[in-house]
Amino acid sequence: MGFTGLNWGWIGGTQQPLPTATKQYKVDIGIKGLKTGIEFKLASSRMGLNIAIDGILKLTGAYTGCKKFKRFYAVIYMTGQYLSNNRIMARFKNVPKNWTIIPIVGNILTNAK
């Protein structure tokens, strides 16, 4: 449930997949000079938030030992406060210390009239 259809690519380089045993992952935004990867997830329901959290948890394991990035940020953009920030952060208590989780609540603007 990420930002489907958007390919953020690299800032300051070419986007390259990170190999894992079963799948290759690409960060949504990679900042080469800072060795930083940024992942975005969109949640428009409580179920969507759970899927987003599970996806980020999977990514924290997939990027373990990555030499290309040393720091990671995961931005969870929610269209409503489906869980308190404390409960969201509790789900990430065992992620590696080089991950920062950023929950944000806001509205999605559309072109609907």
N, C-alpha and C positions, 0 to 999 in steps of 0.2 A: 504494500500500500504506500509506496513512495510517490514521488511526483512523476507519475507516468508520462512518458513522452518527452521529458526534458532530459537533455544530455548536457550536463554542466561542463564536463571535460576538465581539463587542467588549466590552472592559471600559471603561466610561466613554463609550460612544457607540453608534452603530448600525453594524452590519457593512455595508460597501459593497464591491462588486467593484472590482478594479483592472483597468482596460481594457488590453489589449495588441492587437497587430495581428490575432491570430487567435482569442484566447480571453480570457475574463475570469477572473481568479484572485481567490480570497478567502483571506486568511490564516486559519489555524486559531484563533489568538487575536490580537487587535489591542488594544494598550493605547494609546489615543488620546493621553493626556496625556504619554506618554513617546515617542510616535511610533515604537513598537516593534511588529514583527510576529513571531509565533512559529509555526513549522511543526513538526508532529509526524509522524514516520514510524515504523511498526512493522515489524520484520523478525523472522520466525520461522524463517528458513533463510538459507543463504549466497546463494541466488538472490534471496530477498526483500530481503536487504541490498543487493545490487547494484541492484535495482529502486528501492529507497528512495534510494540515493545518486544514481542517475540522475535521479530525480524532483526531488531537492533541487537538483541542478545545473541542471536546466531552470528551476526557480523562481528561482534567482539571476539568471538572464538575464531572466526575465519581470518581475521587480521592479526592474530597473535603471532609474534615473531616476525612481522613484516619489517623489511629493511628500508622500504621506500618511504614509509610514514612512521613517525615517532609519536605523534599526537593525533587524537581523533575527537571530533565533536559530532554528536547526534542531536539534531533538532527535530522535535516532535511538534508539529503544528496541528492543534486541535480546534475544531469549529465550536466546541463547547467544553466546559470543565467536566469531563467524563469521570475522572478520578482526581482526588486532591494531589497536589504536587508531592506531598509527603508520601502518599501511597505509590505514586509513580516512581519516585526516587528509591523507595524501598525495594522495588523490583530489580533495581540495578546495583544493589549493595555489594554484589560479588564480581562486578565487572573490573577489568584491569584499571589501574590507577591512571593510565594515560588516556582514558575516555572521560569526556565531559558530556553530560546529558542536559539538554536545554528544552524543557517543555514550554510551549507558547500557546495561548488561547487567543483566537481572533476569528474574524469573519472572512469568508471567501467571496471575493467580488466576482460577479459574473456579468455577462453582457445581456442578461435577461431584461426585458422591458416591462 
